[in-house]
């Protein structure tokens, strides 16, 4: 019991959170403003806020990407609302409503974007989640630049430590399942999509569907 308490207290320190997070970003090349075909914004829990979607909108407004791909319908609504308020075209947005994991987010993006010759992307997610995401998307043939979103200022050191530990376990899990190794198939994204039934998943081009964006 004393050992568990000691571990808990250690994980709750900013130093432990910083060290654990640092280990997940050692091999990442920082985004330096490169232009890409699209920006892909990965979904995380509500507690991590909307800052990552604001980053994606900024990239589009700067002309660095032509499409924004969002993997959560609720977040698509947020981005669409921001676009509408700024009189920007909803045709720039594309999203999938069915992905439940990082693996499925990558498959959804590959299934929809790669047939349109969109293979160079800026990938946005939080620091803990990025390394696993980068490896997963690269396996499906994407060339990408990682752009880290910030955590909410009220996210505790303990929460950051837990996020990091979960990602270390996630990396091991994905490695065991063979989801991080370089691919050799010509149409791996399509084959995996068929395997998971994602080709029939609802995909929404916001220029063509009715969506509640607060009007």
LUMGU-40515 format. One record per residue (C-alpha): residue in one letter; x, z, y; residue number from 1. Coordinates in Angstrom, 2 decimals. Each point is the difference from the previous one (the first is absolute). Last residue first. Layout:
<sites>
<site><res>a</res><xx>X</xx><zz>Z</zz><yy>Y</yy><n>NUM</n></site>
...
</sites>
This chain:
<sites>
<site><res>x</res><xx>-27.72</xx><zz>-37.11</zz><yy>28.55</yy><n>215</n></site>
<site><res>x</res><xx>2.18</xx><zz>2.50</zz><yy>-1.80</yy><n>214</n></site>
<site><res>x</res><xx>1.93</xx><zz>-2.27</zz><yy>-2.27</yy><n>213</n></site>
<site><res>x</res><xx>-2.67</xx><zz>-0.31</zz><yy>-2.65</yy><n>212</n></site>
<site><res>x</res><xx>0.87</xx><zz>-3.06</zz><yy>-2.02</yy><n>211</n></site>
<site><res>x</res><xx>-1.68</xx><zz>-3.36</zz><yy>-0.36</yy><n>210</n></site>
<site><res>x</res><xx>2.14</xx><zz>-2.47</zz><yy>-1.83</yy><n>209</n></site>
<site><res>x</res><xx>1.82</xx><zz>-3.24</zz><yy>0.83</yy><n>208</n></site>
<site><res>x</res><xx>2.51</xx><zz>0.89</zz><yy>2.73</yy><n>207</n></site>
<site><res>x</res><xx>0.66</xx><zz>3.25</zz><yy>-1.79</yy><n>206</n></site>
<site><res>x</res><xx>1.47</xx><zz>-1.70</zz><yy>-3.02</yy><n>205</n></site>
<site><res>x</res><xx>-1.03</xx><zz>2.42</zz><yy>-2.73</yy><n>204</n></site>
<site><res>x</res><xx>1.21</xx><zz>0.17</zz><yy>-3.57</yy><n>203</n></site>
<site><res>x</res><xx>-2.35</xx><zz>1.50</zz><yy>-2.57</yy><n>202</n></site>
<site><res>x</res><xx>1.75</xx><zz>0.14</zz><yy>-3.33</yy><n>201</n></site>
<site><res>x</res><xx>-0.53</xx><zz>-2.85</zz><yy>-2.44</yy><n>200</n></site>
<site><res>x</res><xx>3.70</xx><zz>-0.79</zz><yy>-0.12</yy><n>199</n></site>
<site><res>x</res><xx>0.65</xx><zz>3.70</zz><yy>-0.39</yy><n>198</n></site>
<site><res>x</res><xx>-0.99</xx><zz>0.20</zz><yy>-3.66</yy><n>197</n></site>
<site><res>x</res><xx>3.09</xx><zz>1.97</zz><yy>-0.89</yy><n>196</n></site>
<site><res>x</res><xx>1.47</xx><zz>-2.57</zz><yy>-2.35</yy><n>195</n></site>
<site><res>x</res><xx>-1.15</xx><zz>-2.89</zz><yy>2.15</yy><n>194</n></site>
<site><res>x</res><xx>1.74</xx><zz>1.55</zz><yy>2.99</yy><n>193</n></site>
<site><res>x</res><xx>3.11</xx><zz>0.51</zz><yy>-2.10</yy><n>192</n></site>
<site><res>x</res><xx>0.10</xx><zz>-3.66</zz><yy>-0.90</yy><n>191</n></site>
<site><res>x</res><xx>-0.62</xx><zz>-1.07</zz><yy>3.59</yy><n>190</n></site>
<site><res>x</res><xx>2.78</xx><zz>2.21</zz><yy>1.34</yy><n>189</n></site>
<site><res>x</res><xx>2.38</xx><zz>-1.09</zz><yy>-2.76</yy><n>188</n></site>
<site><res>x</res><xx>-0.40</xx><zz>-3.70</zz><yy>0.69</yy><n>187</n></site>
<site><res>x</res><xx>3.45</xx><zz>-1.32</zz><yy>-0.78</yy><n>186</n></site>
<site><res>x</res><xx>0.98</xx><zz>2.85</zz><yy>-2.30</yy><n>185</n></site>
<site><res>x</res><xx>3.47</xx><zz>1.60</zz><yy>0.20</yy><n>184</n></site>
<site><res>x</res><xx>-0.75</xx><zz>3.14</zz><yy>1.98</yy><n>183</n></site>
<site><res>x</res><xx>2.65</xx><zz>2.40</zz><yy>1.27</yy><n>182</n></site>
<site><res>x</res><xx>-0.46</xx><zz>3.53</zz><yy>-1.43</yy><n>181</n></site>
<site><res>x</res><xx>-2.21</xx><zz>2.44</zz><yy>1.91</yy><n>180</n></site>
<site><res>x</res><xx>-3.26</xx><zz>-0.09</zz><yy>-1.98</yy><n>179</n></site>
<site><res>x</res><xx>1.61</xx><zz>0.43</zz><yy>-3.41</yy><n>178</n></site>
<site><res>x</res><xx>-2.34</xx><zz>2.84</zz><yy>-1.04</yy><n>177</n></site>
<site><res>x</res><xx>2.93</xx><zz>2.42</zz><yy>-0.27</yy><n>176</n></site>
<site><res>x</res><xx>1.20</xx><zz>-1.04</zz><yy>3.45</yy><n>175</n></site>
<site><res>x</res><xx>-3.46</xx><zz>0.49</zz><yy>1.47</yy><n>174</n></site>
<site><res>x</res><xx>-0.18</xx><zz>3.56</zz><yy>-1.37</yy><n>173</n></site>
<site><res>x</res><xx>3.52</xx><zz>0.86</zz><yy>1.19</yy><n>172</n></site>
<site><res>x</res><xx>-0.75</xx><zz>-1.32</zz><yy>3.46</yy><n>171</n></site>
<site><res>x</res><xx>-3.32</xx><zz>1.87</zz><yy>0.08</yy><n>170</n></site>
<site><res>x</res><xx>1.72</xx><zz>3.26</zz><yy>-0.95</yy><n>169</n></site>
<site><res>x</res><xx>2.36</xx><zz>-0.43</zz><yy>2.94</yy><n>168</n></site>
<site><res>x</res><xx>-3.03</xx><zz>-0.93</zz><yy>2.08</yy><n>167</n></site>
<site><res>x</res><xx>-1.88</xx><zz>3.17</zz><yy>-0.91</yy><n>166</n></site>
<site><res>x</res><xx>3.04</xx><zz>2.04</zz><yy>1.01</yy><n>165</n></site>
<site><res>x</res><xx>0.06</xx><zz>-1.69</zz><yy>3.40</yy><n>164</n></site>
<site><res>x</res><xx>-3.68</xx><zz>0.60</zz><yy>0.70</yy><n>163</n></site>
<site><res>x</res><xx>0.39</xx><zz>3.64</zz><yy>-1.07</yy><n>162</n></site>
<site><res>x</res><xx>2.95</xx><zz>0.48</zz><yy>2.35</yy><n>161</n></site>
<site><res>x</res><xx>-1.92</xx><zz>-1.55</zz><yy>2.86</yy><n>160</n></site>
<site><res>x</res><xx>-2.98</xx><zz>2.27</zz><yy>-0.65</yy><n>159</n></site>
<site><res>x</res><xx>2.32</xx><zz>3.02</zz><yy>-0.07</yy><n>158</n></site>
<site><res>x</res><xx>1.58</xx><zz>-1.04</zz><yy>3.30</yy><n>157</n></site>
<site><res>x</res><xx>-3.46</xx><zz>-0.07</zz><yy>1.55</yy><n>156</n></site>
<site><res>x</res><xx>-1.83</xx><zz>-3.06</zz><yy>1.30</yy><n>155</n></site>
<site><res>x</res><xx>-1.06</xx><zz>1.01</zz><yy>3.54</yy><n>154</n></site>
<site><res>x</res><xx>2.11</xx><zz>-2.69</zz><yy>1.67</yy><n>153</n></site>
<site><res>x</res><xx>-1.77</xx><zz>-2.72</zz><yy>-2.00</yy><n>152</n></site>
<site><res>x</res><xx>2.56</xx><zz>-1.93</zz><yy>-2.05</yy><n>151</n></site>
<site><res>x</res><xx>1.65</xx><zz>-3.08</zz><yy>1.42</yy><n>150</n></site>
<site><res>x</res><xx>-0.27</xx><zz>-3.50</zz><yy>-1.39</yy><n>149</n></site>
<site><res>x</res><xx>3.09</xx><zz>-1.59</zz><yy>-1.49</yy><n>148</n></site>
<site><res>x</res><xx>0.52</xx><zz>-3.75</zz><yy>0.24</yy><n>147</n></site>
<site><res>x</res><xx>1.48</xx><zz>-1.58</zz><yy>-3.11</yy><n>146</n></site>
<site><res>x</res><xx>1.06</xx><zz>-3.67</zz><yy>0.21</yy><n>145</n></site>
<site><res>x</res><xx>-1.12</xx><zz>-2.24</zz><yy>-2.80</yy><n>144</n></site>
<site><res>x</res><xx>0.64</xx><zz>-3.00</zz><yy>-2.19</yy><n>143</n></site>
<site><res>x</res><xx>-2.83</xx><zz>0.04</zz><yy>-2.51</yy><n>142</n></site>
<site><res>x</res><xx>0.44</xx><zz>-1.17</zz><yy>-3.58</yy><n>141</n></site>
<site><res>x</res><xx>-2.17</xx><zz>2.42</zz><yy>-1.96</yy><n>140</n></site>
<site><res>x</res><xx>2.98</xx><zz>2.21</zz><yy>-0.81</yy><n>139</n></site>
<site><res>x</res><xx>0.72</xx><zz>0.21</zz><yy>3.71</yy><n>138</n></site>
<site><res>x</res><xx>-3.42</xx><zz>1.55</zz><yy>0.54</yy><n>137</n></site>
<site><res>x</res><xx>0.58</xx><zz>2.75</zz><yy>-2.56</yy><n>136</n></site>
<site><res>x</res><xx>3.55</xx><zz>0.79</zz><yy>1.13</yy><n>135</n></site>
<site><res>x</res><xx>-1.07</xx><zz>0.25</zz><yy>3.64</yy><n>134</n></site>
<site><res>x</res><xx>-3.01</xx><zz>2.17</zz><yy>-0.85</yy><n>133</n></site>
<site><res>x</res><xx>2.08</xx><zz>2.44</zz><yy>-2.03</yy><n>132</n></site>
<site><res>x</res><xx>2.42</xx><zz>0.30</zz><yy>2.93</yy><n>131</n></site>
<site><res>x</res><xx>-2.72</xx><zz>0.29</zz><yy>2.65</yy><n>130</n></site>
<site><res>x</res><xx>-2.22</xx><zz>2.83</zz><yy>-1.22</yy><n>129</n></site>
<site><res>x</res><xx>2.03</xx><zz>2.92</zz><yy>1.33</yy><n>128</n></site>
<site><res>x</res><xx>0.66</xx><zz>-1.68</zz><yy>3.35</yy><n>127</n></site>
<site><res>x</res><xx>-3.62</xx><zz>-1.00</zz><yy>0.74</yy><n>126</n></site>
<site><res>x</res><xx>-1.29</xx><zz>-3.55</zz><yy>-0.43</yy><n>125</n></site>
<site><res>x</res><xx>0.42</xx><zz>-3.39</zz><yy>1.63</yy><n>124</n></site>
<site><res>x</res><xx>1.36</xx><zz>-3.12</zz><yy>-1.70</yy><n>123</n></site>
<site><res>x</res><xx>1.06</xx><zz>-2.89</zz><yy>2.23</yy><n>122</n></site>
<site><res>x</res><xx>-0.51</xx><zz>-3.14</zz><yy>-2.00</yy><n>121</n></site>
<site><res>x</res><xx>1.62</xx><zz>-3.25</zz><yy>-1.07</yy><n>120</n></site>
<site><res>x</res><xx>-1.95</xx><zz>-1.56</zz><yy>-2.87</yy><n>119</n></site>
<site><res>x</res><xx>-3.04</xx><zz>-1.53</zz><yy>1.66</yy><n>118</n></site>
<site><res>x</res><xx>-0.16</xx><zz>-3.47</zz><yy>-1.56</yy><n>117</n></site>
<site><res>x</res><xx>-3.82</xx><zz>0.13</zz><yy>0.00</yy><n>116</n></site>
<site><res>x</res><xx>0.03</xx><zz>0.41</zz><yy>-3.79</yy><n>115</n></site>
<site><res>x</res><xx>2.32</xx><zz>2.98</zz><yy>0.66</yy><n>114</n></site>
<site><res>x</res><xx>-2.45</xx><zz>1.90</zz><yy>2.19</yy><n>113</n></site>
<site><res>x</res><xx>-3.04</xx><zz>0.68</zz><yy>-2.18</yy><n>112</n></site>
<site><res>x</res><xx>1.42</xx><zz>0.67</zz><yy>-3.46</yy><n>111</n></site>
<site><res>x</res><xx>3.19</xx><zz>1.48</zz><yy>1.39</yy><n>110</n></site>
<site><res>x</res><xx>-1.80</xx><zz>2.42</zz><yy>2.29</yy><n>109</n></site>
<site><res>x</res><xx>-2.37</xx><zz>1.07</zz><yy>-2.76</yy><n>108</n></site>
<site><res>x</res><xx>2.89</xx><zz>0.42</zz><yy>-2.43</yy><n>107</n></site>
<site><res>x</res><xx>1.96</xx><zz>2.10</zz><yy>2.47</yy><n>106</n></site>
<site><res>x</res><xx>-3.01</xx><zz>2.21</zz><yy>0.71</yy><n>105</n></site>
<site><res>x</res><xx>-0.55</xx><zz>0.28</zz><yy>-3.75</yy><n>104</n></site>
<site><res>x</res><xx>3.49</xx><zz>1.40</zz><yy>-0.52</yy><n>103</n></site>
<site><res>x</res><xx>-0.32</xx><zz>2.34</zz><yy>2.97</yy><n>102</n></site>
<site><res>x</res><xx>-3.19</xx><zz>1.36</zz><yy>-1.57</yy><n>101</n></site>
<site><res>x</res><xx>-3.76</xx><zz>-0.28</zz><yy>0.47</yy><n>100</n></site>
<site><res>x</res><xx>-0.33</xx><zz>-3.61</zz><yy>1.14</yy><n>99</n></site>
<site><res>x</res><xx>-3.61</xx><zz>-1.20</zz><yy>0.18</yy><n>98</n></site>
<site><res>x</res><xx>-0.96</xx><zz>-0.63</zz><yy>3.61</yy><n>97</n></site>
<site><res>x</res><xx>2.45</xx><zz>-2.73</zz><yy>0.88</yy><n>96</n></site>
<site><res>x</res><xx>0.86</xx><zz>-1.09</zz><yy>3.50</yy><n>95</n></site>
<site><res>x</res><xx>0.54</xx><zz>-2.76</zz><yy>2.50</yy><n>94</n></site>
<site><res>x</res><xx>0.19</xx><zz>0.16</zz><yy>3.77</yy><n>93</n></site>
<site><res>x</res><xx>1.21</xx><zz>-2.72</zz><yy>2.37</yy><n>92</n></site>
<site><res>x</res><xx>-3.43</xx><zz>-1.66</zz><yy>-0.07</yy><n>91</n></site>
<site><res>x</res><xx>-1.29</xx><zz>3.07</zz><yy>1.85</yy><n>90</n></site>
<site><res>x</res><xx>1.31</xx><zz>-1.59</zz><yy>3.19</yy><n>89</n></site>
<site><res>x</res><xx>1.04</xx><zz>2.37</zz><yy>2.84</yy><n>88</n></site>
<site><res>x</res><xx>-2.37</xx><zz>1.06</zz><yy>2.78</yy><n>87</n></site>
<site><res>x</res><xx>1.84</xx><zz>3.33</zz><yy>0.45</yy><n>86</n></site>
<site><res>x</res><xx>-3.02</xx><zz>2.08</zz><yy>-1.03</yy><n>85</n></site>
<site><res>x</res><xx>-0.66</xx><zz>-2.42</zz><yy>-2.84</yy><n>84</n></site>
<site><res>x</res><xx>3.51</xx><zz>0.30</zz><yy>-1.33</yy><n>83</n></site>
<site><res>x</res><xx>-0.14</xx><zz>3.80</zz><yy>0.05</yy><n>82</n></site>
<site><res>x</res><xx>-3.34</xx><zz>-0.08</zz><yy>-1.82</yy><n>81</n></site>
<site><res>x</res><xx>1.37</xx><zz>-2.41</zz><yy>-2.58</yy><n>80</n></site>
<site><res>x</res><xx>2.94</xx><zz>2.33</zz><yy>-0.60</yy><n>79</n></site>
<site><res>x</res><xx>-2.34</xx><zz>2.97</zz><yy>-0.55</yy><n>78</n></site>
<site><res>x</res><xx>-2.34</xx><zz>-1.99</zz><yy>-2.23</yy><n>77</n></site>
<site><res>x</res><xx>2.94</xx><zz>-1.20</zz><yy>-2.08</yy><n>76</n></site>
<site><res>x</res><xx>0.92</xx><zz>3.67</zz><yy>-0.39</yy><n>75</n></site>
<site><res>x</res><xx>-3.35</xx><zz>0.68</zz><yy>-1.65</yy><n>74</n></site>
<site><res>x</res><xx>0.46</xx><zz>-3.04</zz><yy>-2.21</yy><n>73</n></site>
<site><res>x</res><xx>3.42</xx><zz>1.10</zz><yy>-1.25</yy><n>72</n></site>
<site><res>x</res><xx>2.84</xx><zz>-2.36</zz><yy>-0.92</yy><n>71</n></site>
<site><res>x</res><xx>0.67</xx><zz>-1.53</zz><yy>3.42</yy><n>70</n></site>
<site><res>x</res><xx>1.72</xx><zz>-3.36</zz><yy>0.51</yy><n>69</n></site>
<site><res>x</res><xx>0.79</xx><zz>-0.92</zz><yy>3.61</yy><n>68</n></site>
<site><res>x</res><xx>0.73</xx><zz>-3.66</zz><yy>0.63</yy><n>67</n></site>
<site><res>x</res><xx>2.07</xx><zz>-2.06</zz><yy>2.46</yy><n>66</n></site>
<site><res>x</res><xx>3.03</xx><zz>2.27</zz><yy>0.26</yy><n>65</n></site>
<site><res>x</res><xx>2.69</xx><zz>0.59</zz><yy>2.67</yy><n>64</n></site>
<site><res>x</res><xx>-2.21</xx><zz>-1.23</zz><yy>2.83</yy><n>63</n></site>
<site><res>x</res><xx>0.32</xx><zz>3.22</zz><yy>1.99</yy><n>62</n></site>
<site><res>x</res><xx>-3.76</xx><zz>0.52</zz><yy>-0.30</yy><n>61</n></site>
<site><res>x</res><xx>0.29</xx><zz>-0.29</zz><yy>-3.77</yy><n>60</n></site>
<site><res>x</res><xx>2.80</xx><zz>2.54</zz><yy>-0.17</yy><n>59</n></site>
<site><res>x</res><xx>-1.94</xx><zz>2.39</zz><yy>2.24</yy><n>58</n></site>
<site><res>x</res><xx>-3.06</xx><zz>-0.30</zz><yy>-2.26</yy><n>57</n></site>
<site><res>x</res><xx>2.13</xx><zz>0.90</zz><yy>-3.02</yy><n>56</n></site>
<site><res>x</res><xx>1.45</xx><zz>3.05</zz><yy>1.76</yy><n>55</n></site>
<site><res>x</res><xx>-3.53</xx><zz>1.11</zz><yy>0.94</yy><n>54</n></site>
<site><res>x</res><xx>-0.90</xx><zz>-0.23</zz><yy>-3.67</yy><n>53</n></site>
<site><res>x</res><xx>2.89</xx><zz>2.27</zz><yy>-0.94</yy><n>52</n></site>
<site><res>x</res><xx>-1.11</xx><zz>2.56</zz><yy>2.60</yy><n>51</n></site>
<site><res>x</res><xx>-3.39</xx><zz>0.45</zz><yy>-1.66</yy><n>50</n></site>
<site><res>x</res><xx>0.20</xx><zz>3.48</zz><yy>-1.49</yy><n>49</n></site>
<site><res>x</res><xx>2.05</xx><zz>1.50</zz><yy>-2.80</yy><n>48</n></site>
<site><res>x</res><xx>-2.73</xx><zz>2.50</zz><yy>-0.90</yy><n>47</n></site>
<site><res>x</res><xx>-2.30</xx><zz>-2.87</zz><yy>-0.91</yy><n>46</n></site>
<site><res>x</res><xx>2.10</xx><zz>-0.70</zz><yy>-3.06</yy><n>45</n></site>
<site><res>x</res><xx>2.12</xx><zz>-3.09</zz><yy>-0.37</yy><n>44</n></site>
<site><res>x</res><xx>-0.68</xx><zz>-3.73</zz><yy>0.18</yy><n>43</n></site>
<site><res>x</res><xx>2.71</xx><zz>-2.62</zz><yy>0.31</yy><n>42</n></site>
<site><res>x</res><xx>0.26</xx><zz>-2.24</zz><yy>3.04</yy><n>41</n></site>
<site><res>x</res><xx>1.25</xx><zz>-3.52</zz><yy>-0.72</yy><n>40</n></site>
<site><res>x</res><xx>1.32</xx><zz>-1.94</zz><yy>2.98</yy><n>39</n></site>
<site><res>x</res><xx>-0.05</xx><zz>-3.76</zz><yy>-0.20</yy><n>38</n></site>
<site><res>x</res><xx>2.12</xx><zz>-3.18</zz><yy>0.20</yy><n>37</n></site>
<site><res>x</res><xx>3.02</xx><zz>1.86</zz><yy>1.31</yy><n>36</n></site>
<site><res>x</res><xx>2.01</xx><zz>0.48</zz><yy>3.20</yy><n>35</n></site>
<site><res>x</res><xx>2.92</xx><zz>2.43</zz><yy>-0.03</yy><n>34</n></site>
<site><res>x</res><xx>-0.14</xx><zz>2.98</zz><yy>2.35</yy><n>33</n></site>
<site><res>x</res><xx>2.85</xx><zz>2.03</zz><yy>-1.46</yy><n>32</n></site>
<site><res>x</res><xx>-1.69</xx><zz>1.69</zz><yy>-2.96</yy><n>31</n></site>
<site><res>x</res><xx>2.37</xx><zz>2.54</zz><yy>-1.52</yy><n>30</n></site>
<site><res>x</res><xx>1.73</xx><zz>-0.96</zz><yy>-3.28</yy><n>29</n></site>
<site><res>x</res><xx>-1.13</xx><zz>2.52</zz><yy>-2.59</yy><n>28</n></site>
<site><res>x</res><xx>2.47</xx><zz>1.36</zz><yy>-2.55</yy><n>27</n></site>
<site><res>x</res><xx>0.24</xx><zz>3.58</zz><yy>1.25</yy><n>26</n></site>
<site><res>x</res><xx>-3.75</xx><zz>0.23</zz><yy>0.75</yy><n>25</n></site>
<site><res>x</res><xx>-1.33</xx><zz>2.06</zz><yy>-2.90</yy><n>24</n></site>
<site><res>x</res><xx>2.90</xx><zz>2.45</zz><yy>-0.01</yy><n>23</n></site>
<site><res>x</res><xx>-0.56</xx><zz>0.68</zz><yy>3.67</yy><n>22</n></site>
<site><res>x</res><xx>-3.54</xx><zz>1.17</zz><yy>-0.70</yy><n>21</n></site>
<site><res>x</res><xx>1.20</xx><zz>2.68</zz><yy>-2.41</yy><n>20</n></site>
<site><res>x</res><xx>2.71</xx><zz>1.14</zz><yy>2.41</yy><n>19</n></site>
<site><res>x</res><xx>-2.39</xx><zz>0.16</zz><yy>2.96</yy><n>18</n></site>
<site><res>x</res><xx>-2.69</xx><zz>1.89</zz><yy>-1.92</yy><n>17</n></site>
<site><res>x</res><xx>2.57</xx><zz>2.51</zz><yy>-1.24</yy><n>16</n></site>
<site><res>x</res><xx>1.35</xx><zz>0.51</zz><yy>3.53</yy><n>15</n></site>
<site><res>x</res><xx>-3.47</xx><zz>0.35</zz><yy>1.53</yy><n>14</n></site>
<site><res>x</res><xx>-0.68</xx><zz>2.96</zz><yy>-2.32</yy><n>13</n></site>
<site><res>x</res><xx>-3.19</xx><zz>0.17</zz><yy>-2.09</yy><n>12</n></site>
<site><res>x</res><xx>1.79</xx><zz>-1.33</zz><yy>-3.06</yy><n>11</n></site>
<site><res>x</res><xx>2.27</xx><zz>3.05</zz><yy>0.03</yy><n>10</n></site>
<site><res>x</res><xx>-2.90</xx><zz>2.44</zz><yy>0.26</yy><n>9</n></site>
<site><res>x</res><xx>-1.75</xx><zz>-1.66</zz><yy>-2.93</yy><n>8</n></site>
<site><res>x</res><xx>3.18</xx><zz>0.00</zz><yy>-2.07</yy><n>7</n></site>
<site><res>x</res><xx>0.53</xx><zz>3.70</zz><yy>0.70</yy><n>6</n></site>
<site><res>x</res><xx>-3.60</xx><zz>0.77</zz><yy>-0.90</yy><n>5</n></site>
<site><res>x</res><xx>0.36</xx><zz>-1.89</zz><yy>-3.27</yy><n>4</n></site>
<site><res>x</res><xx>3.18</xx><zz>1.93</zz><yy>-0.80</yy><n>3</n></site>
<site><res>x</res><xx>-1.66</xx><zz>3.34</zz><yy>0.76</yy><n>2</n></site>
<site><res>x</res><xx>-2.82</xx><zz>-0.86</zz><yy>-2.37</yy><n>1</n></site>
</sites>
